[in-house]
């Protein structure tokens, strides 16, 4: 019997079990922590690591980990429940809009106008997502765009993987090359004791070169798929994806008539995403406010489309049901970090990383730092969480190797951004792939050549800056 790669749910449960087993063998330890008013978080104190009583995680902890990924069962503190709820509300909103026929009509009209020039949507959209990544670390909020972008790409003759790549690689490369991202660069720079503007030219350079590499990679793949659909990494899912994302409408079907009501609904649709981006980047919004926004937007669209109360509620629930699997993946992914922290091995791994870079030369130090930050990013997919955890410890070590601390910040954010393109511990990665119906192992195989190119670009940039 041919081996079939397990689903995202099985992969994540297996990782939870592996981390739980590690808590029985990896020594438990922790750093002392002090409150940092500027960061609003407790940060570890360099040199304060100490071994503590082991906290091995057992069967019951593994079973509860996916639940704890949503909320802390002991304190009822929210974990990923807000992100999961946001995804469900987005699903309901998209279900309402799709039910009106506005998306189908809009796609048909856009394809007619873009005929022969569809490929230029790829760099334009990837530039927009990269801007979101570099400015404010676009991550969870990108999940809202998958069911908008993927139907457009399929209608243009590409596949679902192109839509996933535009969003995930676009926003991801922006985060990799964060310039003013407050959740990565600013927090890490503050924790490292340097202005966030230090090293900004290198970050702009990395952003530009890595973005070009990603765009070239996606456009080359898209052109190959359009010429021969069998070259798609999801070729076996072509018909089901067309049915799912285009609601059964395929090339050759009668065009959908675009009405004035469709136009108004699409304006509200686009404005909702615009308001969301403003709210996150300027208004201090997060998941609760974004969920409320799309709930109100769904009601407004329902009123404009003259839906009855029963039609509206059933359609909204059906839309939320379509994304229930994504919501579950998000909570399970968060459970991995929960088990690692509960087992008190997170600080031990950081302590080992501290010892690995101590006393190295400039080029060796910064590239080893880049590699270690990449490994730590698998365990701590949150860019802000990784910055608060590692920068107070790692940044001072740069002084002994005659490396500017701002370069440590760049190594951290580049590694974090790179790993968060593929790590199964990230709710954004696993949620995005679930939305795009792209199996994880195929995404991993698809992106590996690009990751190799990006690693070379980053290491060359870091090395040249270290000796400059």
C-alpha positions in Angstrom: 0.0 0.0 0.0 1.3 3.4 -1.0 2.3 5.6 2.0 0.0 8.6 2.5 1.4 11.6 4.3 -0.7 12.3 7.5 -2.9 15.3 7.7 -2.0 18.5 9.5 -3.9 17.4 12.6 -1.9 14.2 12.9 1.4 16.1 12.3 0.6 18.6 15.1 -0.5 15.9 17.6 2.7 14.0 16.9 4.8 17.1 17.5 3.0 17.7 20.8 3.9 14.1 21.8 7.5 14.6 20.8 7.8 17.8 22.8 6.2 16.1 25.8 8.7 13.2 25.6 11.5 15.8 25.4 10.5 17.2 28.8 11.5 13.9 30.3 15.1 14.1 29.0 15.9 17.8 28.5 16.9 19.4 31.9 14.3 21.9 33.2 15.6 25.3 33.8 14.7 29.0 33.8 16.1 32.5 33.8 15.1 35.1 36.4 12.8 37.7 34.8 12.3 41.3 35.5 9.5 43.6 34.3 10.4 45.8 31.3 8.0 48.8 31.3 9.0 49.8 27.8 8.2 46.4 26.4 5.3 45.8 28.8 6.6 42.2 29.4 8.8 40.3 31.7 12.3 39.7 30.1 15.0 37.2 31.1 18.1 38.4 32.9 21.4 37.4 31.3 23.5 35.1 33.5 20.6 34.1 35.7 19.9 30.7 34.3 19.4 28.0 36.9 18.3 24.4 36.9 14.8 23.9 38.4 12.8 20.8 39.3 11.7 18.9 36.2 8.2 19.2 35.0 7.8 16.2 32.7 4.6 16.2 30.7 2.6 13.1 30.6 -0.3 11.5 28.7 -2.9 13.7 30.3 -0.9 16.9 29.5 -0.7 15.8 25.8 -4.4 15.2 25.7 -5.1 18.6 27.2 -2.5 20.5 25.0 -4.9 21.1 22.1 -7.5 22.4 24.5 -4.9 24.6 26.3 -3.9 25.9 22.8 -7.3 27.6 22.8 -7.4 28.7 26.5 -5.7 28.0 29.8 -7.9 25.4 31.6 -6.6 26.5 35.0 -6.9 30.3 34.6 -9.3 30.6 31.6 -6.8 32.9 30.0 -7.2 33.1 26.3 -4.6 31.5 24.0 -5.6 31.0 20.4 -9.3 31.1 21.0 -9.5 34.6 19.7 -7.8 33.7 16.4 -10.0 30.7 16.0 -13.1 32.7 16.6 -11.9 35.3 14.1 -11.5 32.6 11.5 -15.1 31.3 12.1 -16.5 34.9 11.8 -14.5 35.4 8.6 -16.0 32.2 7.3 -19.5 33.4 8.0 -18.8 36.8 6.4 -17.3 35.1 3.2 -20.3 32.7 3.1 -22.7 35.7 3.1 -20.8 37.6 0.4 -20.4 34.4 -1.8 -24.1 33.6 -1.4 -25.0 37.0 -3.0 -23.0 36.1 -6.2 -21.0 39.3 -5.9 -17.6 37.5 -5.8 -18.4 35.3 -8.8 -19.5 38.3 -10.8 -16.5 40.4 -9.7 -14.1 37.7 -10.6 -15.6 37.3 -14.0 -15.4 41.0 -14.7 -11.8 41.3 -13.4 -10.7 38.3 -15.6 -12.3 39.9 -18.6 -10.3 43.2 -18.0 -7.1 41.4 -17.1 -7.2 39.0 -20.0 -3.6 38.4 -21.3 -2.1 40.2 -18.3 -3.1 38.0 -15.4 0.5 37.3 -14.4 1.1 40.9 -13.3 -1.4 40.3 -10.5 1.3 38.2 -8.8 4.0 40.9 -8.2 1.4 43.6 -7.4 -0.4 41.5 -4.8 2.9 40.2 -3.3 4.2 43.7 -3.0 1.0 44.7 -1.1 1.3 41.7 1.3 5.0 42.4 1.7 4.3 46.0 2.7 1.9 44.7 5.4 4.6 42.3 6.6 7.4 44.9 6.8 5.2 47.6 8.3 3.3 45.8 11.0 4.1 42.1 10.8 1.0 40.9 8.9 0.3 37.4 10.1 -3.0 36.1 11.5 -4.9 38.8 9.7 -3.6 37.4 6.4 -5.9 34.4 6.9 -8.8 36.6 5.8 -7.5 36.9 2.3 -7.1 33.3 1.2 -10.7 32.8 0.1 -10.5 36.1 -1.7 -7.2 35.6 -3.6 -7.3 31.9 -4.4 -10.6 32.0 -6.5 -9.1 34.8 -8.6 -5.9 32.8 -9.2 -7.8 29.7 -10.2 -10.1 31.7 -12.5 -6.9 33.1 -14.1 -5.7 29.6 -15.0 -3.4 29.0 -12.1 -3.9 26.8 -9.1 -4.6 27.2 -5.3 -0.9 26.9 -4.5 -0.3 30.2 -6.4 -2.9 31.9 -4.3 -1.4 30.5 -1.1 2.2 31.5 -2.2 1.1 35.1 -3.0 -0.2 35.6 0.5 2.1 33.4 2.6 5.4 34.2 0.8 4.3 37.8 0.2 3.5 38.6 3.8 6.2 36.3 5.0 9.1 37.9 3.1 7.8 41.3 4.3 8.1 40.1 7.9 11.5 38.5 7.1 12.7 41.9 6.0 10.9 43.9 8.7 11.9 47.5 8.7 9.5 49.2 11.1 7.5 46.2 12.2 6.6 47.0 15.9 6.0 43.4 16.7 9.5 42.2 15.6 12.1 44.9 14.8 11.0 47.5 17.4 10.5 45.0 20.3 13.7 43.2 19.5 15.7 46.5 19.2 14.3 47.8 22.5 15.2 44.5 24.2 18.7 44.7 22.6 19.2 48.3 23.8 19.6 49.9 20.4 17.4 52.2 18.3 15.2 50.3 15.8 16.5 52.5 13.0 20.0 51.0 13.4 20.6 48.6 10.6 17.5 49.6 8.7 19.3 50.0 5.4 20.4 46.3 5.5 16.9 45.3 6.3 15.6 47.3 3.3 18.2 45.6 1.1 17.3 42.1 2.4 13.6 42.9 1.9 14.1 44.0 -1.7 16.3 41.1 -2.8 14.3 38.4 -1.0 11.0 39.8 -2.4 12.4 39.7 -5.9 13.5 36.1 -5.4 10.0 35.2 -4.1 8.2 36.9 -6.9 10.4 35.3 -9.6 9.8 31.9 -7.9 6.0 32.2 -7.8 5.7 33.7 -11.3 7.9 30.9 -12.8 5.7 28.2 -11.1 2.5 30.0 -12.1 3.6 30.1 -15.8 4.4 26.4 -15.7 1.1 25.5 -14.2 -0.9 27.6 -16.7 1.0 25.9 -19.6 0.5 22.4 -18.1 -1.9 22.0 -15.2 -0.5 18.6 -14.4 2.7 20.3 -13.1 0.7 21.8 -10.2 1.6 20.5 -6.8 -2.2 20.0 -6.2 -3.0 18.7 -9.7 -5.0 15.8 -8.2 -7.2 18.3 -6.4 -7.9 20.5 -9.4 -11.5 19.6 -9.9 -12.4 19.6 -6.3 -10.6 23.0 -5.8 -12.5 24.5 -8.8 -15.7 23.3 -7.2 -14.8 24.5 -3.8 -13.4 27.9 -4.7 -15.4 28.7 -7.8 -18.6 27.0 -6.5 -18.6 24.7 -9.5 -18.1 27.5 -12.2 -15.5 26.7 -14.7 -14.1 28.0 -18.0 -16.8 28.0 -20.7 -19.7 28.5 -18.3 -22.0 31.4 -19.0 -20.7 34.7 -17.6 -22.3 36.0 -14.5 -24.1 39.3 -14.9 -22.5 42.1 -12.8 -25.2 44.2 -11.2 -25.2 47.5 -9.2 -26.0 45.5 -6.0 -22.9 43.3 -6.7 -20.8 46.5 -7.0 -22.0 47.9 -3.7 -21.4 44.6 -1.9 -17.9 44.4 -3.3 -17.2 47.9 -2.2 -18.2 47.0 1.3 -16.2 43.7 1.0 -13.0 45.6 0.1 -13.6 48.4 2.6 -13.9 45.8 5.4 -10.4 44.6 4.7 -9.2 48.2 4.4 -10.7 49.1 7.8 -9.2 45.9 9.3 -5.7 46.9 8.1 -6.2 50.4 9.4 -7.4 49.1 12.7 -4.5 46.7 13.2 -1.7 49.1 12.1 -3.1 52.4 13.5 -6.1 51.8 15.7 -4.7 49.3 18.1 -7.2 46.6 17.1 -6.7 42.9 17.5 -8.8 39.8 17.1 -11.9 40.9 19.0 -12.3 44.1 17.1 -11.6 42.5 13.7 -14.2 39.8 14.5 -16.7 42.5 15.4 -15.9 44.3 12.1 -16.6 41.3 9.9 -19.7 40.4 11.9 -21.2 43.9 11.2 -20.0 43.8 7.6 -21.8 40.5 7.1 -25.0 42.0 8.5 -24.7 45.0 6.2 -24.2 42.8 3.2 -27.2 40.7 4.1 -29.4 43.7 4.4 -28.2 45.1 1.0 -28.8 41.7 -0.6 -32.3 41.6 1.0 -31.7 38.3 2.8 -34.3 37.0 5.2 -33.4 36.3 8.8 -33.4 32.5 8.3 -31.4 32.7 5.0 -28.8 35.0 6.6 -28.2 33.0 9.7 -28.1 29.6 7.9 -25.7 31.0 5.3 -23.5 32.5 8.0 -23.3 29.3 9.9 -22.6 27.3 6.8 -19.7 29.7 6.0 -18.3 29.3 9.5 -18.6 25.6 9.2 -16.4 25.6 6.1 -13.5 27.0 8.2 -14.0 24.9 11.3 -11.1 22.7 10.4 -8.8 25.7 10.1 -9.9 26.9 13.6 -9.1 23.5 15.1 -5.6 23.5 13.4 -4.8 26.9 15.0 -5.5 25.7 18.5 -3.6 22.4 18.1 -0.6 24.3 16.8 -0.5 26.5 19.8 -0.6 23.4 22.0 3.0 22.6 21.1 4.3 25.7 22.7 2.1 25.2 25.7 3.6 21.8 26.5 7.2 23.1 26.0 6.6 26.0 28.4 4.8 23.8 31.0 7.8 21.4 30.9 10.2 24.2 31.6 12.5 23.4 28.7 12.2 26.6 26.7 14.8 28.5 28.8 17.1 25.5 28.8 17.1 25.5 25.0 17.8 29.2 25.1 20.7 28.6 27.5 22.2 26.1 25.2 22.0 28.6 22.3 23.7 31.2 24.5 26.7 28.9 25.0 26.9 28.0 21.3 27.7 31.6 20.2 29.8 32.8 23.1 33.3 33.9 22.0 33.0 33.3 18.2 34.5 35.6 15.5 32.3 38.2 13.7 31.2 36.2 10.7 30.9 32.9 12.6 29.0 34.6 15.4 26.4 36.3 13.2 25.8 33.2 11.0 25.6 30.9 14.1 23.2 33.4 15.6 21.1 33.3 12.5 21.0 29.5 12.6 20.1 29.4 16.3 17.4 31.9 15.9 16.0 29.7 13.2 15.9 26.7 15.4 14.3 28.6 18.2 11.7 30.0 15.8 10.4 26.4 15.3 9.7 26.2 19.0 8.5 29.8 19.4 6.7 30.9 16.2 5.6 34.2 17.7 8.0 36.9 16.5 7.3 39.2 19.5 7.6 36.2 21.9 10.9 35.1 20.4 12.2 38.7 20.6 11.4 39.1 24.3 12.8 35.7 25.1 16.1 35.8 23.2 17.2 39.4 22.7 18.1 40.2 26.4 20.3 37.2 26.4 21.8 37.1 22.9 22.3 40.8 22.1 24.9 41.5 24.8 27.0 38.5 23.5 27.5 40.5 20.3 29.8 42.9 22.2 32.3 40.2 22.9 32.5 39.3 19.1 32.7 43.0 18.0 29.4 42.7 16.2 26.8 45.5 16.3 23.7 44.6 18.3 21.5 45.8 15.5 22.9 43.0 13.4 21.7 40.5 16.0 18.2 42.0 15.6 18.4 41.5 11.8 19.6 37.9 12.2 16.7 37.2 14.6 14.0 38.7 12.4 15.4 37.2 9.2 15.5 33.7 10.8 12.0 34.1 12.4 10.5 35.3 9.1 12.2 32.5 7.1 11.1 29.7 9.4 7.6 31.1 9.7 7.2 30.4 6.0 7.1 26.6 6.7 7.0 25.8 10.4 4.1 23.4 11.4 4.1 25.1 14.8 2.7 28.3 13.3 -1.1 28.7 13.2 -0.6 31.1 10.3 1.2 28.5 8.2 -1.1 25.5 9.0 -4.2 27.7 8.9 -3.3 29.2 5.5 -2.5 25.8 4.0 -5.8 24.4 5.3 -7.7 27.3 3.8 -5.9 26.8 0.5 -6.3 23.0 0.6 -2.6 22.5 0.1 -1.1 19.5 2.0 1.7 20.5 4.3 4.3 18.1 2.9 3.7 19.4 -0.7 4.1 23.0 0.5 7.4 22.0 2.2 8.7 20.3 -0.9 7.5 23.2 -3.0 9.3 25.9 -1.0 12.6 24.2 -0.1 14.4 25.4 -3.2 13.3 29.0 -2.5 14.3 28.7 1.1 17.8 27.7 0.0 18.1 30.8 -2.1 16.8 33.1 0.7 19.2 31.5 3.2 22.2 32.3 1.0 20.9 35.9 0.4 20.5 36.5 4.2 23.8 34.9 5.2 25.7 36.9 2.6 24.1 40.1 3.8 24.8 39.4 7.4 28.4 38.4 6.8 29.2 41.5 4.7 27.6 43.7 7.4 29.5 42.0 10.2 32.9 42.8 8.7 32.0 46.2 7.2 
